[in-house]
Amino acid sequence: MKALNSILISGREVLPLVEGGKGISISNGQSSGAWAACGGVGTFSGVNADFYDESGQLIPIVYRGRTRSERHEELIAYGIRGGIAQARIAHDMAGGRGRLHMNVLWEMGGAERVLHGVLEGAKGLISGVTCGAGMPYRLAELCSRYGVHYYPIISSARAFRALWKRAYHKFRDWLGAVVYEDPWLAGGHNGLSNSEDPRSPQPPLPRVAELRGAMREMGVPEAPIVMAGGVWYLREWADWIDNRELGPIAFQFGTRPLLTHESPISPAWKRRLMTLREGDVLLHQFSPTGFYSSAVRNGFLDELVERVNRQIAFTAEPVGEHSVALPVGARGREVYVTPADRVRAAAWVGEGFTEALRTPDSTLVFVTPEKAEQIRRDQIECMGCLSACLFSNWSQGETGTTGKKTDPRSFCIQKTLQNIAHGGNVESELMFAGHNAYRFASDPFYAGGFIPTVRQLVERILTGD
């Protein structure tokens, strides 16, 4: 195993080891502060982060607004308050060592306002902002105002070129690094483009080499690239270290830090990670963002898979093979389906899936009355956690709506991520994970259910294992 040399990140020489910023309350001030204290880069999530009262007790988030717009304003205020709280915790734990970054999603509701609020309220505590889930053109300008380095998360050289030419070239001095997130291996939301096949993964080395070539063309030849997604044992990446073609490289660990003492996920979640087998993480497209994402296949995802399989196309009038009338809804309004689909629909109704919900694609999805009520309630209670939501049709634009029909094939992502982050059932909530999570079960480091501290994990990683 080659020795790891320090690397310049956000103005300081640190270990080229980065904690990945994970969703709602999953990488927080404790986990990121502990990682930075080991000399690396800790990253806490700035997505609806937790905050606490004077005695240190978690303050539950309760939305009191009667409208989506009112709840959206509450969500932004909560997000700013939580981000500042986690930055302070991380800063105290780091003790002046390493670097501390905040991770946000560009497509989260009020992303720019949350960034402004947290960077203003936590001045001097945060040295960098990582940001993906969309094309964050304004990230560079925003971070430069606060003297903070920016770290765009991209999945192709093409995406970086677009960002650089449109906006980033004006703020080159504040580009800290480019995070290459492998769209087939990383957990959470993935940056697969329409031209890429989710079933045909491409090796990361040539894609990162292409990214480095683009960066050299753009005039930022030696800014580090952070390899994110699929990194487990560093010895498996030995040919990346001190590779002149790739230039300066750091490695991001998103999944392994889940299984540490400082990780805030529940004991049940930690135990579940130790039982995963290869293939138990599913790359799917159920997210209300419209992006692909990777999560543990459990009862939550199985229900979505089954739901979308109980789906048939319909027309408002008889057209071609759509010749058989099917009454749907409380008023029994007729739509037209094929004879074969009419038989399928009757079978589903006989099994208890009596509610036919319309989708934006002129299809019907059959669910139980209880599931239909849950879907409608979640859509009504939307608080605008995304800039635009397929599930609820919320948009943070002037109209407050995407102008499209709600999609019952998706789900309220804020609800399920808050639930699992705060002790919810690991079988009935969305559980993001990278595709290497199955390696917990076979890695001898975790034998006998051993859960390391962050420091023990970093020391282990540095050995190559």
C-alpha positions in Angstrom: 0.0 0.0 0.0 1.4 3.4 -1.0 1.8 6.1 1.6 -0.8 8.8 1.4 0.6 12.3 1.1 -1.3 15.3 2.5 -3.2 17.4 0.0 -4.3 21.1 0.0 -8.0 21.3 0.7 -9.8 24.6 1.6 -6.5 26.3 2.3 -4.9 23.6 4.6 -2.8 20.5 4.1 -4.9 17.5 5.2 -5.2 13.8 4.7 -6.9 13.1 1.3 -9.7 11.3 3.1 -13.2 12.9 3.0 -16.3 12.0 4.9 -19.2 12.0 2.5 -22.1 14.3 3.5 -25.2 12.2 3.8 -28.7 13.5 3.8 -31.0 14.5 6.6 -29.1 14.3 9.9 -27.0 11.2 8.8 -23.7 13.0 8.7 -23.8 15.6 11.5 -21.6 17.7 13.6 -20.4 14.8 15.7 -19.4 12.5 12.8 -17.9 15.3 10.8 -16.1 16.9 13.7 -14.6 13.5 14.7 -13.4 12.9 11.1 -11.8 16.4 10.9 -10.1 15.8 14.3 -8.3 12.8 12.6 -6.8 15.2 10.0 -9.2 14.6 7.2 -12.2 16.5 5.8 -15.4 16.1 7.8 -18.7 16.9 6.0 -21.9 17.5 7.8 -25.2 17.6 6.0 -26.9 21.0 5.7 -30.1 19.4 4.5 -32.8 20.1 7.2 -30.2 19.5 9.9 -31.2 18.8 13.6 -31.0 21.5 16.3 -31.3 21.3 20.0 -32.6 23.2 23.1 -30.3 24.7 25.8 -30.1 21.3 27.6 -29.0 19.5 24.4 -32.3 17.8 23.6 -33.4 17.4 20.0 -36.2 19.8 19.1 -38.7 18.0 16.9 -39.7 19.8 13.7 -43.4 20.6 13.7 -44.9 22.5 10.8 -47.7 24.8 11.8 -48.4 26.6 8.5 -51.7 26.1 6.8 -50.4 26.4 3.3 -47.4 24.8 1.5 -45.8 28.2 1.1 -46.1 28.9 4.8 -44.6 25.5 5.7 -41.9 26.1 3.1 -40.8 29.2 5.0 -40.7 27.2 8.2 -38.6 24.5 6.5 -36.0 27.1 5.4 -35.9 28.7 8.9 -35.4 25.2 10.5 -32.7 24.4 7.9 -30.7 27.5 8.7 -31.0 27.0 12.4 -30.0 23.3 12.1 -27.1 24.0 9.8 -25.6 26.6 12.2 -26.1 24.2 15.2 -24.2 21.3 13.4 -21.4 23.6 12.3 -20.8 24.7 15.9 -20.8 21.1 17.1 -18.4 20.0 14.4 -16.1 23.0 15.0 -15.8 22.2 18.7 -15.1 18.5 18.1 -12.5 19.1 15.4 -10.4 21.2 17.8 -8.8 23.2 14.9 -7.7 20.1 13.0 -8.6 19.0 9.5 -11.2 20.8 7.5 -15.0 21.1 7.9 -17.4 21.2 5.0 -21.1 21.4 4.7 -23.0 19.4 2.1 -26.3 20.7 0.5 -28.5 19.6 -2.4 -29.0 22.2 -5.1 -32.5 20.9 -5.7 -33.5 21.1 -2.1 -36.2 23.7 -1.2 -34.6 27.1 -0.6 -31.1 25.9 -1.2 -29.6 29.3 -1.8 -31.4 30.9 1.2 -30.3 28.1 3.5 -26.7 28.4 2.3 -26.7 32.2 2.8 -28.3 31.8 6.3 -25.9 29.1 7.5 -22.7 30.7 6.1 -23.7 34.0 7.6 -24.6 32.5 11.0 -21.6 30.2 11.2 -18.8 32.5 9.9 -15.4 31.1 10.3 -16.6 27.6 11.2 -17.1 26.2 7.7 -14.3 26.1 5.2 -16.0 24.5 2.2 -19.4 23.6 0.6 -20.0 20.5 -1.4 -23.1 20.6 -3.6 -24.7 18.3 -6.1 -28.2 17.0 -7.1 -28.6 19.3 -10.0 -26.4 21.9 -11.7 -25.5 24.4 -9.0 -24.4 27.3 -11.3 -24.7 29.9 -8.5 -22.7 27.9 -6.0 -19.4 29.5 -6.8 -20.6 33.1 -6.6 -22.4 32.4 -3.3 -19.4 30.8 -1.6 -17.0 33.5 -2.8 -19.0 36.1 -1.0 -18.2 34.4 2.3 -14.6 33.4 1.5 -15.5 29.7 1.5 -14.3 27.2 -1.1 -16.8 25.4 -3.3 -16.9 21.7 -4.3 -19.3 20.9 -7.1 -20.4 17.2 -7.2 -20.6 16.0 -10.7 -20.6 12.6 -12.5 -19.0 13.5 -15.9 -16.5 15.8 -17.5 -19.4 17.2 -19.6 -21.2 18.5 -16.5 -18.0 20.2 -15.2 -17.5 21.9 -18.5 -21.0 23.3 -18.5 -20.6 24.6 -14.9 -17.2 26.1 -15.6 -18.1 27.9 -18.9 -21.4 29.3 -17.6 -20.3 30.5 -14.1 -17.3 28.9 -12.4 -14.6 30.5 -14.5 -15.4 33.8 -12.8 -14.6 32.4 -9.4 -11.6 30.1 -10.1 -9.8 31.1 -6.9 -12.4 29.6 -4.7 -12.7 26.2 -6.5 -11.5 23.8 -3.7 -11.9 20.5 -5.7 -14.2 18.7 -8.0 -16.1 15.8 -6.5 -16.6 13.0 -9.0 -19.5 10.9 -7.7 -19.7 7.6 -9.5 -23.3 7.3 -10.7 -23.4 3.5 -10.5 -21.7 3.0 -7.1 -22.5 6.0 -4.8 -25.4 6.0 -2.3 -28.2 8.5 -2.3 -29.1 10.4 -5.4 -27.0 9.7 -8.5 -26.0 11.7 -11.5 -26.9 9.4 -14.3 -27.6 11.3 -17.5 -30.2 10.3 -20.1 -27.4 9.0 -22.3 -26.1 6.5 -19.7 -27.6 3.1 -19.1 -28.2 2.4 -15.4 -27.7 -1.3 -16.1 -24.3 -0.9 -17.7 -21.9 0.6 -15.2 -18.7 2.2 -16.6 -15.4 2.0 -14.8 -14.5 5.3 -13.0 -10.8 5.6 -14.0 -11.3 6.7 -17.7 -14.2 8.9 -16.7 -12.0 10.7 -14.0 -9.1 10.9 -16.5 -11.5 12.6 -18.9 -12.5 15.0 -16.1 -8.9 15.8 -15.4 -8.4 16.5 -19.0 -11.3 18.9 -19.0 -10.0 20.7 -15.9 -6.6 21.2 -17.6 -8.3 22.6 -20.6 -10.4 25.0 -18.4 -7.3 26.3 -16.6 -7.6 24.6 -13.3 -5.1 21.7 -13.9 -4.1 20.8 -10.4 -7.3 21.4 -8.3 -7.9 18.1 -6.5 -10.5 15.5 -7.7 -12.4 13.7 -4.9 -13.3 10.2 -5.9 -16.7 9.4 -4.4 -18.7 6.2 -4.6 -17.4 2.6 -4.4 -14.3 3.4 -2.2 -13.8 0.8 0.5 -10.2 -0.5 0.7 -7.6 2.1 -0.4 -5.4 -0.8 -1.6 -7.9 -1.3 -4.4 -7.2 2.2 -5.6 -3.4 2.1 -5.4 -3.0 2.9 -9.1 -4.8 6.2 -8.5 -2.4 7.4 -5.9 0.5 9.6 -7.3 -0.9 9.0 -10.8 0.3 11.9 -13.0 -2.5 11.4 -15.5 -5.1 11.8 -12.7 -3.3 14.5 -10.7 -4.1 15.2 -7.1 -6.8 12.7 -5.8 -8.7 12.5 -2.5 -11.0 9.7 -1.6 -14.5 10.1 -0.2 -16.0 7.6 2.2 -19.8 7.8 2.5 -21.0 4.3 3.5 -18.2 3.1 5.9 -18.7 6.1 8.3 -22.3 5.0 8.8 -21.0 2.2 11.0 -19.1 4.2 13.7 -19.8 5.2 17.3 -20.2 8.8 16.2 -22.6 8.0 13.4 -26.1 9.2 14.5 -28.0 6.4 12.7 -30.0 4.1 14.9 -28.7 0.8 16.3 -31.2 -1.1 14.2 -29.9 0.6 11.0 -26.3 -0.3 12.0 -27.3 -3.9 12.6 -29.1 -4.0 9.2 -26.0 -2.8 7.4 -24.1 -5.8 8.8 -26.6 -8.3 7.2 -26.5 -6.9 3.6 -25.5 -9.1 0.7 -24.3 -8.1 -2.7 -27.2 -6.8 -4.7 -29.2 -5.7 -1.7 -28.7 -2.0 -2.7 -31.1 -1.0 -5.5 -30.5 1.7 -8.1 -34.0 3.0 -8.7 -35.9 6.0 -10.0 -38.7 6.4 -7.5 -37.4 9.6 -6.0 -39.6 12.7 -6.3 -36.6 14.6 -7.6 -36.6 12.5 -10.8 -33.0 11.5 -10.2 -31.8 7.9 -9.9 -30.9 7.0 -6.4 -29.4 4.0 -4.5 -30.9 2.6 -1.3 -31.2 -0.7 0.6 -33.9 -2.9 -0.8 -36.3 -3.3 2.0 -40.1 -3.3 2.6 -40.3 0.4 1.6 -38.7 -0.1 -1.8 -40.4 -3.4 -2.4 -43.8 -1.7 -2.0 -42.8 0.9 -4.6 -41.7 -1.8 -7.0 -44.9 -3.7 -6.5 -47.0 -0.5 -6.8 -45.5 0.5 -10.1 -46.0 -3.1 -11.4 -49.7 -2.7 -10.7 -50.0 -0.2 -13.5 -51.9 0.0 -16.7 -52.3 2.6 -19.5 -55.7 4.2 -20.1 -57.4 6.7 -22.5 -60.2 9.1 -21.9 -62.1 7.9 -25.0 -62.0 4.5 -26.9 -58.8 4.5 -29.0 -57.5 1.4 -30.8 -57.1 -1.5 -28.4 -58.2 0.7 -25.5 -61.8 -0.3 -26.0 -63.0 -1.6 -22.7 -64.6 0.8 -20.2 -63.3 0.8 -16.7 -65.0 2.9 -14.0 -62.5 4.6 -11.6 -62.7 6.9 -8.6 -65.5 7.6 -6.2 -67.8 8.8 -9.0 -67.0 5.8 -11.2 -65.9 7.9 -14.2 -65.1 5.7 -17.1 -61.7 5.4 -18.8 -60.7 2.9 -21.5 -58.2 0.1 -21.2 -57.3 -2.9 -23.2 -59.2 -6.2 -22.7 -56.1 -7.8 -21.2 -55.5 -4.9 -18.8 -59.2 -5.0 -17.7 -58.6 -8.6 -16.6 -55.4 -7.6 -14.7 -57.2 -4.7 -13.0 -60.0 -7.0 -11.9 -57.5 -9.4 -10.4 -55.8 -6.6 -8.4 -59.1 -5.3 -7.2 -59.9 -8.8 -6.0 -56.7 -8.8 -4.0 -57.7 -5.6 -2.2 -56.0 -3.0 -4.4 -59.3 -1.3 -5.1 -58.0 2.3 -5.5 -56.9 3.4 -9.0 -54.8 6.5 -8.9 -54.0 8.5 -12.0 -50.4 9.3 -12.9 -49.0 12.1 -15.1 -48.3 9.5 -17.8 -51.9 8.5 -18.4 -51.7 5.3 -16.4 -53.5 4.0 -13.4 -51.8 2.6 -10.4 -53.8 0.2 -8.1 -53.3 0.5 -4.4 -55.2 -0.4 -1.2 -57.5 2.2 0.3 -55.1 2.7 3.2 -52.2 3.4 0.9 -54.2 5.8 -1.3 -55.2 7.7 1.9 -51.5 7.9 3.0 -50.4 9.1 -0.5 -53.1 11.8 -0.5 -52.3 12.9 3.0 -48.6 13.1 2.3 -49.2 15.2 -0.8 -51.5 17.6 1.1 -49.0 18.0 3.9 -46.1 18.9 1.6 -43.7 21.5 3.0 -41.7 22.2 -0.1 -38.5 20.3 0.8 -37.5 20.2 -2.9 -37.3 23.0 -5.5 -39.7 20.9 -7.5 -41.4 17.7 -6.5 -42.9 15.1 -8.8 -44.9 13.5 -5.9 -46.7 16.5 -4.6 -46.3 18.9 -7.7 -44.8 21.6 -5.4 -42.5 24.1 -7.0 -40.8 27.0 -5.2 -41.5 29.3 -8.2 -44.1 32.0 -8.2 -47.1 29.7 -8.8 -46.1 27.2 -6.1 -46.8 24.3 -8.4 -45.1 22.5 -11.3 -48.3 22.6 -13.3 -48.2 18.8 -13.6 -50.3 16.1 -12.0 -49.1 14.6 -8.8 -47.4 11.2 -9.2 -48.6 8.5 -6.9 -45.7 6.2 -7.9 -43.3 8.3 -5.8 -43.3 9.3 -2.1 -42.7 12.1 0.4 -38.9 12.0 0.7 -38.7 14.5 3.6 -41.1 12.4 5.7 -39.3 9.1 5.2 -35.8 10.5 5.6 -36.8 12.3 8.8 -38.4 9.1 10.1 -35.4 6.8 9.5 -33.0 9.4 10.8 -34.8 9.5 14.1 -35.3 5.9 14.9 -37.9 4.8 12.3 -38.3 1.2 11.2 -35.5 0.3 8.9 -37.8 -2.0 6.8 -40.5 0.6 6.2 -38.5 3.7 5.5 -36.0 4.8 2.7 -32.5 3.7 3.7 -29.8 5.3 1.4 -26.5 3.3 1.0 -23.7 2.9 -1.4 -23.5 -0.3 -3.5 -20.5 -1.6 -1.5 -22.5 -1.7 1.8 -22.7 -5.5 1.5 -19.0 -5.5 2.4 -19.7 -4.8 6.0 -20.6 -8.5 6.4 -17.4 -9.8 4.9 -14.8 -7.2 6.1 -12.9 -8.8 9.0 -12.7 -5.3 10.6 -16.3 -5.6 11.6 -16.2 -9.3 12.7 -18.4 -10.1 15.7 -20.4 -7.0 15.2 -17.5 -4.6 16.0 -18.4 -0.9 15.5 -15.3 1.3 15.5 -14.9 4.9 16.5 -14.2 7.4 13.6 -10.6 7.5 14.7 -10.3 3.7 14.6 -11.9 3.7 11.1 -9.5 6.3 9.7 -6.5 4.4 11.1 -7.8 1.3 9.5 -8.3 3.0 6.2 -4.8 4.3 6.2 -3.4 0.8 6.3 -5.1 0.1 3.0 -7.9 -1.9 4.5 
